[in-house]
C-alpha cells in the first residue's frame, strides 16, 4: 500500500492535480460539515449530528467540484451521491471514517456499515468495479478507479484522506491500495495545518509503502 503524506499545500496540489482535483473543495467541505454538525441540538435523533455533517459535507464538496470546472460531474445512482470524471474514469464518494482516518500509522475503515450501493462499487475480489455507472441523464460511463474521501473529527481536528479501496470486510471498507493523507483540518484556525518546513526541504513529499 502506498501512503502519501504531503507536507505543504504545493505537495498536496501535485498529488491531486492528475485527478483534476484541488485542495480547496475538500477544505471547504470539511469546514462546512463540522460547522453544520454543531447546529443540531441534543433534541434531534441520535444520528442527527453525523448525518447532518455528511449531508453538508457532500453538498459543499459538490459546489466546490463544480466550481473547479475540471470535468467532474455529479450523479446519484441508488441514491448514493457519486462524483465522477468520465474522461479520467474516476469516481469519488464521501464517507465518515474510523479512528485511524488521516494517520499513516493506522489502517482506516469506513465508520459505518455500507449498503448495496457501496458494495456494487468495490467488489470482494479486491478490484474496483469496472462496469458501467448509470448517470442521471440515462447514459453511462466506465469507472476504473473509485476513491473515497474519509473524514473523522477528534481533538479539535478533522482528519481526512482520499483513498483508493481494494475490498470490504463485511459491510465496511478497510483495505486500500493507495492513501493520500491530508494535513489535519484545524477547527480553531479553519484551515489545514500544513507543517512549517525549511526552504531546503521544500517540495519533499512523504511517501510510505507498507505490506498489504
C-alpha angles and dihedrals in degrees: 000000000000116000120192120197108181114201100198138035088250092054090051091048091055091054095047100041097077086059091049089246135129133199097242099075091052093046091051094044096054091045092053093044093051093047094048092049088062092057091068113095126218087254091071122092113283092253092050101095097049094039090052090049092051093045094050092042090056091045093051092044089052091053092047096048093047091050090055089066090203099131102280120138137182131232134161109219110180087359090293112135100236128182119198143177106210094190093054093032091233129148129197133190132171125229140162111255137211129258095283094058112127099014126102095213097061137056112240129211136184107277098226134038114273125222136217095293091061095039092055089061098047113043125202094247092073095255126120110241111266099189126112117286115218119234132207092251094058095261131108141213137193120254116201097173128037118192126191125209105216121191134179129175121217138144095006094308135097109220115203143169140178106228139178112228125220105181148337130248106209105317097334128085108228109148121082137181097197136012130193105197114202120211109264115274108240108219092199094052096034093225144083112281100233115185123255106240136178119258091246090059095047113124096028116131121201112236129181129183117199133179116263 
